[in-house]
């Protein structure tokens, strides 16, 4: 039986039996059917527009059904359509204004046998397998289900394609090369296929040619252009009006066929080639108006480019929320899987996040905040630190954009809004510091981190790892905490850092006994941090202090050595109770690699530390404490006029963001405070700070040393390993796939296939490009932003049994002859898979 006929009879029978039916349809599958439903002496109400009006009308009809003297009103039936689910429990049902009618009559749609798939099976039991496949692979509508019963028998097509569903056959005939070849070779099959195309979508073939290789591009143009036109809110231009297309009655079949071609990984690549050729052949980018509305579907690639431009315009014109809607709606677009196109969308999405966060910070500032209020507002779970994080991720995303002309207006706007917001915040913060001093009363202090978080663990003889990270900003600590959340119990706290916010002072503040004892001592014309009489000028001085304090219970290494030579570190770790891991990243990256690489690689330390923590946990360390010497500020550049003159005086310590010593007079754009007012003890009388984010010397937009929330608030991450015993899996089988043995772009669209084990276990991997083979090869690229990559750790998750697309971005100055793509374990750095590709960018 035809599906709608079956459904109509079922509802009519239920109305005849109970007179009142309340139809619950949470998925909206029956919306159009209910709107057109009619039966003798039956009134249909819909609660979609107004629940209140529908309830009032239902009450009126119910009263007439019970009280009217008129037989036609007394014998009336009532169908109430509710576009949501029925209440699950008594409390929910009591809140439902229509539950009383469901009880008086009957409810429909609230049980599994009244859902669309089950009803379709009941209507057409002979099509059960076909129906199951349709629902497994998509969401067929009523029109498509109705078409199942009308399908003619196509024995030859069924023999080739193993289905009689027109949409399935059309999709495979156009995009499954092997099946299309088989159909072309089977006598009579092409004729049957042409009859199906004519019956299902109205495709009329003129001429005697029966070669499917010739007919296929014409049929593809007909189907693709039909979907494009169906999806347009307005009519096509006159220049395209004569292009053949299907009638509206074929819309559901066309949509289903195109959805199938785009969603099936085996058909997608051919679909892309066909769509690009049809777009070019019809000259769609030239003939369609520049401001046309592309609708909601993804037929042709130029629609994605137009939508990107529209989203950019929305952001620039002050409507980032609407831009985000466009971005979200296109996240699953087939054209966003293009490694050349996806980075621009990612950058735009992050630009919108920056602008929204900047607006939130600006709105939250009243000009009357004290230090405690500002510190809380910045470090709360949903605090203003998110603005700095959004900016960092935006700048990282920009490095992957090879063609950023379209988003250029957003780049300028985003950076301007970020600078305006953080400058306003800094002005409020510095004013509060002038009034109250630093650190604020009652705030956790950097000088107490070791004594409060590390020393107690060692007193209990608990094996502890202490990561001392250079320039780990508070917001990066938040991301690191989230990256570790699945491994154990994590708490991310804050601490007020010491002034100046430079490595020597900040690392000395992380030593045991630093609170109240840290001083700056004048020596050889400069200032050196000291604990009491012990000078701590270098990292070696600090490590010797720990060695003298804890003896053979102490061992230290660098993050590079730990990740590069884990076996050596494992042997040393067995003997240690205090295991200190030092790293100069991201400070070394930002200060030594230039602005572009700083923006690109600044976040890498998060993933590296997360991998190192997982490794030390695997070696039996249960407790980990992570903190930093200082934070930092990262701007694209230092604007003209933001380099201020050094005021006259004696400044034995002269940094880009602060001067320490004593001044003779002030200078424009600076503020001079007593050393004790900002917590500095020792041979220093005054501290001179630039106002806002100005600096005392030229240089890149990365800096620290001054007094701002970004520079002077450090994260304190306390981690306790989970109780679950970690299992060691075998080496995963990973295949690195690419369409050629050569690459022609700095963004390489690779695909990675992880062979499934018996449990379907996913694998978390590091994907990098090296400038050659062997251990001496250097990293010159890595996985770019994509759906499979974690933006916090930059690690990629490969799903078992599936092909995962991952773009790899190469450094802009790489010009070697070949690269090697390596897939490795983020924790042990063991290489699991690799593939060599030749450089053909200049061919």
Secondary structure, DSSP 8 states (H G I E B T S, - for coil): --HHHHHHHHHHHHHHHHSEEEEE-TT-TTHHHHHH---TTEEEEE-SS-HHHHHHHHHHHHHHHHH-S-HHHHT-EEEEEESS---SSHHHHHH-TTHHHHHHSEEESSSGGGSHHHHHHHH-GGGHHHHHHHHHHS---HHHHHHHHH----HHHHHHHS---HHHHHHHHHH-HHHHHHHHHSTTHHHHHHHHHHHHH-----SS---HHHHHHHHHHHHHHHHHHHH-SS---GGGTTS----GGGHHHHHHHHHHHHH-HHHHHHHHHHHHHHHHHHTHHHHS-TT----S---SHHHHHHHHHHHHHHHHTT-HHHHHHHHHHTTT-GGGGSHHHHHHHHHHHHHHHHHHHHHHHHHH--S---HHHHHHHHHSTTSTHHHHHHHHHHHHHHTT-S--TTTHHHHHHHHHHHHHHHHHHHHHHHHHHHHH-SS-TT--BGGGHIIIIIHHHHHTT--EEEEEEET-BHHHHHHHHHHHTTTEEEEEEEEE--SS-SHHHHHHHTSTT-TTTEEEEEETTEEEEEETTEE--SHHHHHHHHHHHHGGGEEEEEHHHHHH-HHHHHHHHTT-SEEEEEEEEEHHHHHHS-HHHHHHHTTHHHHHHHHHHHHHHHTT--EEEEEES---EE-S---TT-B----SEEEEEE-SSEEEEEESS--TTEEEEEGGGGT--BS--EEEEESTT-BSS---SEE-SS-SHHHHEEEEEEEEE-SS---------EEEE-SSSEE-SSEEEEEEEE---TT---EEEEEEEESSSSTT--EEEEE-S-TTB-TTT--EEE-BTSEEEEEEEE-TT---SEEEEEEEETTT--EEEEEEEEE-TT-
